[in-house]
């Protein structure tokens, strides 16, 4: 049986990932431009990146609603950790100021809650 905390984390992550996917899909068709690590993507390469990123978020959103929470949170922590690192690299390289994505940080923290809780309860 899941605790209320596990259920809340599961649904918050699923909703966050759904809206991230929606934003990526809209961005791919409205203004195909994206930053990926040390490069700025435009046109076809940006569309491909945004669609793959949106599809990954959508699949993770669906997976959050099914199966073992710990394994799903491990996958989402990798996803949000990558995007947190990506935001730091892009902001430092292109804008000269290291800044992080708040959404990625919140997603990473939410993803780590069940993992840390599982370790503590062992």
N, C-alpha and C positions, 0 to 999 in steps of 0.2 A: 504494500500500500504506500502511496506517495504522500508526502507531507504537503501542507498548504504552500510552503516555500518552493518545493519542487514544481508544483503545478503552476504557481505564479511565474517562476523563471521560464518554464516551458512555453507558456502562452506569450509572455513578453518577448522572448527571443523569436518565436514564430511570427509575431506581428511585426517586429523590427525587420526581420529578414524579408518578409513579404513587401514591406514598403521600400526597402532598399532595392529589391528586384524591380518593383514598379518604377522607381526612379531611374534605374539603369536602362530599362526598356524605353522609357519616355525620352531620356537623354540621347539614346542611340538614334532615334528618329527625328527629334527636334533639332538638336545641335550636336552632331557627332564629333565630340572632342573629349579626350580623356588624358590623364597623366598616369603613366605606368613606370614606377621606379625612377629611372634616370632619363626618361624620354617623354615627349609630348606626342600623343597619338592623334591623328586627324583622319578624316574621311573613312575609308574602308577598314583600316586597322583599328580605329577607334570604335567603329560599329561592331566589329567582331569581338573586341575586348569587352565592350559594354554588354553585349548579348550573352557572352560566356559568363561574365561576372553576375549578371542578372539571373541567368539560368541556375548558376551555382547557388545563389541566395534563395531562389525559389525552391530548389530541391532540398536545401537545408531546412527551409521553413516547413515543408511538408514532412520531412523526417523528424523534426522536433515534436510533431504531434503524435508520432508513433514510436514504438520501441523503447529501448533502454536509454534513459536520460543521460547517464554518464558518458556513454559512447557518443551520443549526439552532441553533448556539450563539449567533448573533446574536439569534434570536427568544427563546431562553431568557434571555439577558441582559436583554432588554427586560422579560420577565415578572418575573424576580427583582428587577430594578431598581425596577420599579413597586411591588412588594410591600415592598421595603426602604424606599422613600420613604413608602409608606402606613403602615408600622409606626412610623416616626419621627413622622409627623404625628399619628397616633392617640394614641400614648403622650404626646406633648407636650400635645395638646389636652385629652384626657380624664383623664389621670393626672398631668399636671403635670411629668413627668420625661421628657426625650428618651431613648428606648431603641429599639434596633433588633431586628429578628427575626434570630436566629442562622441559622436555616434559609435565609432569603432571602440573607443575606450569603454563606454557604457556596455556595449555588446560583449567585450572581452571580460569585464568584471562580472556581468550576469552569467557568462559561460563558465567562469571559474568557480562560482558559488557552489553548484552541486558537486564539482570535483573536489574542492577543498572540504566540503561538508562530508563527503563520502570517506575521505582520508581520516578526518577527525573521528568519525563514528566507528572506525575499524577497531 
